[in-house]
Amino acid sequence: MSRKTIIILGVLVIVGAIAWKPLSTLYQALHVSLPEFPAAQAPAPIPQNLTNDQRKWYYHADQGTRTFGIPYEWFVALEQPTLISEGLFSEVAYLDRYGFIPDTMSTSKPALPIGFAQGGPMATDSGEPWLNPRSKKQMTGIGLTCSACHTGRFTYRNKSVIVDGGSALTDLYKLKQAFGAALGWTALLPWRFTEFADRVLGPDAGSEERAVLKAQLKRVIQGYKDTAELETKAGGTYEGYGRLDALNRIGNQVFSLDLKNPKNYAAHSAPVHYPRIWDSPWFSWVQYNGSIEQPMVRNAGEALGVTAELNLTNATNLFATSAQIKTLWEMEKMLAGPKPPTVENKFTGLTSPEWPTDILPAIDQKLVAQGRDLYMDRCKGCHMAPIKDKEFWESKRWLPPNEFGDRVLDLEQIPLAHIGTDPSQAAGMKARKVETPANLGIGTDEFGPALGVLVTKTVDYWYSQQTPPVSKDERNKMDGNRANGIRAPLEYKVRPLNGVWASPPYLHNGSVPNVYALLSPVSERPTRFYLGNREYDPVNLGYVTDKLVNGSEYDTSLPGNSNKGHEFSKEYSKEKDVPGVIGRYLEPDERKALIEYLKTL
């Protein structure tokens, strides 16, 4: 080979490398890696005191959310974020890979997974109607609902089960990342945009109409880029499958994005495991740190957090929102049930699931009695007697009925110094500050109280705008006949353990993969494991945590991910408090017996 040839080849290699680097960087930015899951039968719900009609409504009831920042008509027209088209983004099988459960009862076309809802008319960021450039008709919203985060699913030997009110195994961060990538490919590839425009506008749309659509697309992409820059700058711990830093994300949405104040954007420093919500309508305080008292403030805050429209910057119609307040109230009523809980009524709304003996292995009845004794000795003091026992219903933790005949369960709150679990969720809420303009009348820079005031003003605005305005008595009813209590204690609440077997992983941050590990000393708990697997482990009570390619590797050394605390240890002492240790060491056989009993709750 001549020297000249060698030089030419070398120059070509260098030029190729320089050209390839930005192309490679671009591809990484527009690429989302997803797990492949084993095939299983269509998921079926466990009986939990809901009718199929109630389920159908709950799965897709519009809460007014606009989670993805695009209209429904775009959502069903977008293709998956791949260079070579592999199908539409909205295909249920594709969304399943992010953890969203196919709804086998739905007859809507196109089908939507559980937790997706088509909403009403959608507005742009500036508050103007979002119009189709060709038909000039206002397009509609698409967003997630309560059931997206609070519906569980597990598989066992090819059978698939839905747990209503259970803990979702979704990756919302990766889903939003994929939406941004899908929009990017649509703008970048001319043929991709043509196909997208054909679906949105019609194949015979003119060039001017397509140009308007292209401009709309670019504005949406810029919004995704701006948010991604805020995320990168703020940093934080990756949430992954089955977790979300819910309170901080709600705060980021309303105090930063809606308020258009980047200084209020905070890191996702406290990812939490999606809590199970059966019985929770009757808890006096909710959230892991027991920070919110009123059901309406909690539910409306959730709707705002998953991007219901909210006006905080235009002096006209301040606090106007797309959040469907009446729907949130109806949803709370359905979950709570038609009658207050009593020893005679029990819980009359959504109930915890029973161990499905037709799907999972039979419970070892020989160990149940031993496990019950251990529960009454080791667990009852904090988690109360089992709900099947009369003692539970006669507990002093049930507050006396109020003037409306409702009684609520005042669950115990355990100080962080005693329970010893990761403090980030409680401590972060207490420490966070926000900046708001005087015209909003928030009156505090403390995150928790500020959020409570903002959500209350939003709900009150909705009440006042109805025809006729909602009466004071009706407002009290829709608010759950509860005060708007907001607090940020350095504590975590404990709750009854009925159905606990169906809501892995464990501790508030999902740092312990199964119940057996939770009953073990911290030194025996895994420090790294994978989230995203759907196969259930009926021996240890949790998901299988084997390596899952493109799943979420959980690293307990990262901020917010500690697996310490709530420990049964040989360091336990009756005479003095040992931080993080709540009981004596449990022998392996005792752990197994307790697990068998927990299956019966």
C-alpha positions in Angstrom: 0.0 0.0 0.0 1.4 3.4 -1.0 2.1 6.2 1.5 -0.5 8.3 -0.4 -3.1 5.7 0.0 -2.4 5.3 3.7 -2.7 9.1 4.2 -6.0 9.2 2.3 -7.4 6.3 4.3 -6.2 7.9 7.6 -7.9 11.2 6.7 -11.2 9.3 5.8 -11.0 7.4 9.2 -10.6 10.7 11.1 -13.3 12.5 9.2 -15.6 9.5 9.7 -14.9 9.5 13.4 -15.6 13.2 13.7 -18.9 12.8 11.8 -19.9 9.7 13.6 -19.5 11.2 17.1 -22.3 13.7 16.8 -24.5 11.2 15.0 -23.8 8.7 17.8 -24.6 11.3 20.4 -27.8 12.2 18.6 -28.8 8.5 18.4 -28.3 8.0 22.1 -30.4 11.1 22.8 -33.2 9.7 20.7 -33.0 6.1 21.8 -34.7 4.3 24.7 -33.6 0.8 25.7 -36.4 -1.4 27.0 -36.6 -4.8 28.6 -38.1 -7.8 26.8 -40.6 -9.6 29.0 -41.6 -13.3 28.8 -45.0 -13.9 27.2 -47.9 -14.4 29.7 -51.7 -14.8 29.5 -53.8 -11.7 29.4 -54.0 -10.2 33.0 -57.1 -10.7 35.0 -58.1 -8.9 38.2 -58.3 -10.5 41.7 -61.7 -10.0 43.4 -61.5 -6.8 45.5 -65.1 -5.7 45.9 -65.2 -3.7 42.7 -67.6 -4.5 39.8 -66.3 -4.7 36.3 -68.2 -1.5 35.5 -66.4 0.3 38.3 -63.1 -1.0 37.1 -63.7 0.1 33.5 -64.5 3.6 34.8 -61.6 3.7 37.3 -59.0 2.6 34.7 -59.8 5.4 32.2 -61.8 8.2 34.1 -60.5 11.6 32.9 -58.8 13.5 35.7 -58.0 16.4 33.4 -54.3 15.5 33.1 -52.1 16.4 30.1 -49.1 14.2 31.1 -47.2 14.2 27.9 -47.8 17.8 26.7 -49.3 16.7 23.5 -52.9 16.2 22.3 -54.5 12.8 22.2 -54.7 13.1 18.4 -50.9 13.3 18.3 -50.5 10.5 20.8 -52.3 8.0 18.5 -50.3 9.3 15.5 -46.7 9.2 16.9 -44.4 6.3 16.0 -42.1 4.5 18.4 -38.7 6.2 18.9 -36.7 4.1 16.5 -34.8 5.0 13.4 -36.7 2.3 11.4 -40.4 2.4 12.2 -41.5 -0.5 14.5 -45.1 0.7 15.0 -47.2 3.3 16.7 -46.2 4.6 20.2 -49.8 4.0 21.4 -49.7 0.3 20.8 -50.6 -1.5 24.0 -47.9 -4.1 23.6 -45.3 -1.3 23.3 -46.5 0.6 26.3 -46.6 -2.7 28.2 -42.7 -2.6 28.1 -42.8 0.5 30.3 -44.9 -1.4 32.8 -48.4 -0.2 31.7 -51.0 -3.0 32.0 -53.2 -3.9 29.0 -56.9 -3.4 29.7 -58.5 -6.6 28.5 -62.0 -5.3 29.4 -61.8 -2.2 27.3 -63.6 -2.0 24.0 -62.2 1.5 23.0 -60.4 1.9 19.7 -57.6 2.4 19.7 -57.1 0.6 23.0 -55.5 2.4 25.9 -53.6 0.7 28.8 -54.9 0.9 32.3 -54.3 4.4 33.6 -54.5 6.3 30.3 -57.4 8.6 29.7 -58.5 10.8 26.8 -59.6 14.1 28.2 -61.5 17.2 27.1 -60.4 20.2 25.0 -56.7 21.0 25.4 -54.9 24.3 25.6 -51.4 25.3 24.6 -48.9 26.5 27.2 -50.1 30.1 26.5 -53.6 29.1 27.4 -55.0 29.3 23.9 -57.1 26.5 22.4 -54.9 23.9 20.8 -56.3 23.7 17.3 -55.8 21.2 14.5 -54.2 23.3 11.7 -56.5 21.9 9.1 -59.9 21.4 10.7 -59.5 24.3 13.2 -61.1 22.1 15.8 -59.8 22.0 19.3 -57.8 18.9 20.0 -58.2 16.9 23.2 -55.9 15.9 26.1 -54.3 12.6 27.0 -53.0 11.9 30.4 -52.4 9.4 33.2 -54.9 8.8 36.0 -54.8 7.5 39.6 -54.9 3.9 38.3 -51.7 4.3 36.3 -49.6 4.4 39.5 -52.0 2.4 41.8 -52.7 -0.7 39.9 -50.3 -3.7 40.4 -49.6 -6.7 38.2 -47.6 -9.9 38.7 -47.1 -13.1 36.7 -46.6 -16.6 37.9 -45.9 -19.5 35.6 -47.5 -17.8 32.6 -50.5 -16.6 34.5 -51.0 -12.8 35.0 -52.9 -11.1 37.7 -54.1 -7.5 38.2 -54.1 -6.0 41.7 -56.4 -3.0 41.9 -55.1 -0.3 44.2 -51.7 -2.1 44.2 -48.3 -0.8 43.5 -47.5 -0.1 39.8 -44.4 -1.5 38.2 -44.0 1.3 35.7 -41.1 3.6 34.6 -42.6 7.0 34.1 -39.2 8.7 33.6 -38.3 6.4 30.8 -41.8 6.9 29.3 -41.4 10.7 29.2 -37.9 10.3 27.8 -39.3 8.1 25.0 -42.0 10.6 24.2 -39.3 13.2 23.7 -37.4 10.9 21.5 -40.4 10.0 19.4 -41.1 13.7 18.9 -37.5 14.2 17.9 -37.5 11.5 15.3 -40.7 12.9 13.9 -39.2 16.3 13.4 -35.8 14.9 12.2 -36.9 12.4 9.6 -38.9 14.0 6.7 -40.8 10.8 5.9 -41.6 10.3 9.6 -43.1 13.8 9.7 -45.1 13.2 6.5 -46.7 10.0 8.0 -47.4 11.8 11.3 -49.0 14.8 9.4 -51.1 12.4 7.3 -52.5 10.9 10.5 -53.2 14.2 12.2 -54.3 16.4 9.3 -55.3 13.9 6.6 -53.2 12.8 3.6 -54.6 15.6 1.4 -53.5 18.4 3.8 -51.8 21.4 2.2 -48.2 22.6 2.7 -49.3 25.6 4.8 -51.2 23.4 7.2 -48.3 21.0 7.5 -46.0 23.9 8.2 -48.2 25.0 11.1 -48.1 21.5 12.4 -44.3 21.4 12.1 -44.1 24.7 14.1 -46.4 23.2 16.8 -44.1 20.2 17.0 -41.0 22.3 17.3 -42.5 24.2 20.3 -43.4 21.0 22.0 -39.9 19.6 21.5 -38.4 22.8 22.9 -40.5 22.3 26.0 -39.1 18.8 26.4 -35.6 20.1 25.9 -36.1 22.8 28.5 -37.4 20.4 31.1 -34.6 17.9 30.3 -32.0 20.7 31.0 -33.7 21.4 34.4 -33.6 17.7 35.2 -29.9 17.4 34.3 -29.0 20.5 36.3 -31.0 19.4 39.3 -29.6 15.9 39.3 -31.0 13.3 41.6 -31.5 9.5 41.9 -33.0 7.6 39.0 -36.4 6.2 40.0 -36.7 3.3 37.6 -39.4 0.7 37.5 -41.9 0.8 40.4 -40.8 4.2 41.9 -41.4 7.9 41.6 -40.3 11.0 43.6 -44.0 12.0 43.6 -44.0 15.0 45.9 -41.0 16.6 44.4 -42.3 16.0 40.9 -45.6 17.7 41.9 -43.7 20.6 43.3 -41.6 20.9 40.2 -44.6 20.9 38.0 -46.6 23.6 39.8 -43.9 25.8 41.3 -41.4 25.6 38.4 -43.0 24.6 35.1 -46.5 26.1 35.7 -45.1 29.1 37.4 -42.3 29.4 34.8 -39.6 29.7 37.6 -36.6 27.4 37.0 -35.2 28.3 40.4 -38.0 26.2 42.0 -36.9 23.0 40.2 -35.6 20.5 42.7 -33.7 17.2 42.3 -35.6 13.9 42.5 -33.9 13.1 45.7 -36.5 10.9 47.4 -38.0 8.2 45.0 -40.7 6.2 46.7 -42.4 2.9 46.0 -46.0 3.4 44.8 -48.1 2.8 47.9 -51.1 0.5 47.9 -54.3 2.5 48.3 -56.9 0.1 49.7 -58.3 1.4 53.0 -56.4 4.7 52.6 -59.5 6.8 52.1 -60.1 6.2 55.8 -56.6 7.1 57.1 -56.4 10.5 58.9 -53.2 11.4 57.2 -51.6 10.1 54.0 -48.3 10.1 52.1 -45.5 8.1 53.6 -44.6 10.9 56.0 -48.3 11.5 57.0 -48.2 15.0 55.5 -51.6 15.5 53.9 -55.0 15.3 55.7 -57.7 16.2 53.2 -58.6 13.7 50.4 -59.4 16.5 47.9 -56.1 18.3 48.4 -54.2 15.0 48.0 -56.1 13.9 44.8 -56.1 17.3 43.2 -52.4 17.7 43.9 -51.8 14.4 42.2 -53.7 15.5 39.1 -51.7 18.8 39.0 -48.5 16.8 39.4 -49.2 14.7 36.3 -49.7 17.9 34.4 -53.3 19.0 34.6 -53.4 22.5 33.0 -53.0 25.2 35.7 -52.9 29.0 35.2 -50.4 30.7 37.6 -49.1 33.4 35.4 -52.0 35.1 33.7 -53.8 37.5 36.0 -57.0 36.7 34.3 -58.5 33.5 35.7 -55.7 32.7 38.2 -55.8 29.1 39.3 -58.0 28.0 36.4 -57.3 24.3 35.8 -58.3 21.4 33.6 -58.3 19.1 36.7 -61.6 17.3 36.9 -62.5 18.0 40.5 -65.8 16.2 40.4 -64.2 13.1 38.9 -61.6 13.1 41.7 -64.3 13.2 44.3 -66.3 10.3 42.6 -63.1 8.3 42.5 -62.4 8.8 46.2 -66.0 7.8 47.0 -65.7 4.6 45.0 -62.5 3.6 46.7 -63.9 4.5 50.1 -67.1 2.6 49.7 -70.8 3.6 50.4 -70.6 3.1 54.2 -68.2 4.2 56.9 -66.0 1.3 58.1 -67.2 -0.5 61.3 -66.9 -3.9 62.8 -70.1 -4.8 61.1 -69.5 -3.1 57.8 -65.8 -3.7 57.5 -64.3 -1.8 54.5 -67.0 -1.4 51.9 -65.0 0.1 49.0 -61.9 -1.3 47.4 -60.6 -4.1 49.6 -57.2 -5.8 49.8 -56.7 -8.9 47.6 -56.8 -12.4 49.0 -54.0 -14.8 48.3 -55.1 -16.5 45.0 -54.7 -20.2 45.7 -55.8 -21.0 42.1 -52.7 -19.2 40.8 -50.1 -19.2 43.6 -49.0 -22.2 45.7 -51.1 -23.2 48.7 -50.4 -21.6 52.0 -48.6 -23.9 54.5 -51.2 -24.1 57.2 -48.8 -25.8 59.6 -46.8 -22.6 59.8 -49.7 -20.2 59.9 -50.4 -20.6 63.7 -46.7 -20.0 64.5 -46.6 -17.1 62.2 -49.7 -15.5 63.8 -48.1 -15.7 67.2 -45.0 -14.0 65.8 -47.2 -11.3 64.2 -49.1 -10.6 67.5 -45.8 -10.4 69.3 -43.5 -8.6 66.8 -45.8 -6.7 64.4 -49.1 -5.8 66.0 -47.7 -3.0 68.2 -47.2 -0.8 65.2 -49.2 -2.3 62.4 -52.3 -3.1 64.6 -54.2 -6.3 64.9 -55.2 -8.0 61.6 -58.3 -6.4 60.0 -60.1 -9.8 60.3 -59.9 -9.5 64.1 -62.5 -7.6 66.2 -59.6 -6.0 68.0 -58.7 -4.1 64.9 -62.1 -2.4 64.7 -62.2 -1.6 68.4 -58.7 -0.1 68.4 -58.4 3.4 70.0 -56.7 4.4 66.8 -60.1 4.7 65.3 -61.1 8.3 66.1 -64.7 8.9 67.2 -67.2 9.5 64.4 -67.4 13.2 63.4 -70.5 15.2 62.8 -71.0 13.6 59.4 -70.8 10.0 60.9 -67.3 9.3 59.5 -64.6 7.9 61.6 -61.0 7.7 60.5 -58.0 5.7 61.4 -55.2 7.7 63.0 -52.2 5.6 62.2 -49.1 5.7 64.3 -46.2 7.8 63.1 -42.7 6.5 63.9 -39.8 9.1 64.3 -36.9 8.7 61.7 -34.5 8.3 64.6 -36.3 5.1 65.7 -37.3 3.5 62.5 -33.9 4.2 60.8 -35.1 4.0 57.2 -34.0 6.3 54.5 -34.9 9.9 55.7 -34.9 11.6 52.3 -38.7 11.7 51.7 -39.6 13.1 55.1 -36.5 15.3 55.5 -36.6 16.6 51.9 -40.2 17.7 52.2 -39.5 19.6 55.4 -36.4 21.3 54.1 -37.6 22.3 50.6 -38.4 26.0 49.9 -40.2 27.6 47.0 -40.4 31.1 45.6 -43.9 32.4 44.7 -45.1 35.9 43.5 -47.1 37.9 45.9 -50.2 38.0 43.7 -50.8 34.3 44.3 -51.3 34.9 48.0 -49.4 31.7 49.0 -47.9 33.4 52.1 -45.1 30.9 52.9 -41.9 29.6 51.3 -42.2 26.2 52.9 -42.9 23.6 50.3 -45.6 21.6 52.1 -47.7 24.5 53.3 -47.3 26.4 50.0 -48.5 23.3 48.0 -51.5 23.0 50.3 -52.5 26.6 49.8 -51.9 26.5 46.0 -54.0 23.3 45.6 -56.8 24.7 47.8 -57.0 27.9 45.8 -57.2 25.8 42.6 -60.0 23.6 43.9 -61.9 26.6 45.4 -61.6 28.4 42.0 -63.2 25.3 40.3 -66.0 25.3 42.9 -66.7 29.0 42.3 -66.8 28.6 38.5 -69.5 26.0 38.4 -73.0 26.9 37.5 -74.3 27.4 40.1 -71.2 27.7 42.3 -70.8 24.7 44.6 -72.4 25.3 48.0 -70.4 25.3 51.2 -72.0 22.1 52.4 -71.3 20.4 49.1 -67.7 21.6 49.1 -67.2 20.1 52.6 -68.6 16.8 51.3 -66.4 16.8 48.2 -63.4 17.7 50.4 -64.1 14.5 52.4 -65.4 16.4 55.4 -61.8 16.9 56.5 -59.6 19.9 57.3 -56.9 21.0 54.9 -54.1 19.9 57.2 -50.5 20.0 55.8 -47.5 19.1 57.8 -43.9 17.8 57.3 -43.0 15.6 60.3 -39.7 13.8 60.5 -41.6 10.5 60.7 -43.1 7.7 58.7 -46.5 6.3 59.2 -47.3 2.6 59.6 -50.4 0.9 58.3 -52.2 -2.4 58.5 -50.6 -5.2 56.6 -53.6 -6.7 54.9 -52.6 -7.4 51.3 -49.0 -6.5 52.0 -47.9 -9.7 50.2 -49.2 -8.1 46.9 -47.2 -4.9 47.0 -43.5 -5.5 46.7 -40.8 -4.1 46.9 -40.7 -2.9 50.5 -40.0 0.0 52.8 -41.2 3.4 51.5 -38.4 3.7 49.0 -38.7 0.1 47.6 -35.1 -0.7 48.8 -35.9 -4.2 50.1 -37.1 -6.6 47.3 -39.1 -9.1 49.4 -40.6 -9.7 52.8 -38.0 -12.4 53.7 -35.2 -9.8 53.2 -37.2 -7.3 55.2 -37.4 -9.7 58.2 -33.7 -10.3 57.9 -30.8 -8.2 59.4 -29.6 -5.4 57.1 -26.3 -7.2 56.6 -28.3 -10.0 54.9 -30.4 -7.7 52.6 -29.2 -7.4 49.0 -27.4 -4.2 48.2 -28.0 -4.4 44.5 -31.0 -6.0 42.7 -33.1 -5.5 39.6 -36.6 -3.9 39.4 -38.9 -4.5 36.5 -39.3 -8.3 36.6 -43.0 -9.3 36.8 -42.5 -12.9 37.9 -43.7 -13.3 41.5 -41.7 -15.1 44.2 -44.3 -16.8 46.5 -41.6 -18.2 48.8 -40.0 -14.8 49.8 -43.0 -12.6 48.9 -41.7 -10.2 46.2 -40.8 -10.0 42.6 -37.9 -12.0 41.1 -34.9 -9.7 41.2 -32.6 -11.5 38.7 -30.7 -9.4 36.2 -33.1 -7.8 33.7 -31.5 -6.4 30.6 -32.6 -2.7 30.3 -34.4 -3.0 33.6 -33.6 -0.9 36.7 -30.6 -1.9 38.8 -31.3 -0.7 42.3 -28.2 0.4 44.1 -28.8 0.9 47.9 -25.6 3.1 48.2 -27.2 6.0 46.2 -28.9 8.9 47.9 -32.5 8.1 48.8 -32.0 4.4 48.3 -30.8 3.2 51.7 -32.1 -0.2 52.8 -31.3 0.3 56.4 -33.8 0.4 59.3 -36.9 -1.5 60.3 -34.5 -4.2 61.4 -34.9 -7.4 63.4 -31.4 -7.8 64.9 -29.4 -9.3 67.6 -28.6 -5.7 68.7 -32.2 -5.3 69.8 -32.6 -4.3 73.4 -35.7 -3.9 75.6 -33.8 -1.5 77.9 -32.7 1.1 75.4 -33.6 2.3 71.9 -31.2 1.1 69.2 -31.7 3.3 66.1 -33.1 1.4 63.2 -33.7 -1.8 65.2 -37.4 -2.6 66.0 -37.2 -6.1 67.2 -35.2 -9.2 68.1 -33.4 -11.3 65.6 -35.7 -13.7 63.8 -34.4 -17.1 62.9 -34.9 -18.2 59.3 -37.7 -20.6 60.3 -39.5 -17.8 62.1 -39.3 -15.6 59.1 -40.8 -18.4 56.9 -43.6 -18.9 59.4 -44.4 -15.2 59.6 -44.4 -15.0 55.8 -47.0 -17.8 55.7 -49.2 -15.9 58.1 -48.9 -12.6 56.1 -50.2 -14.5 53.1 -53.5 -14.9 55.0 -54.0 -11.2 55.7 
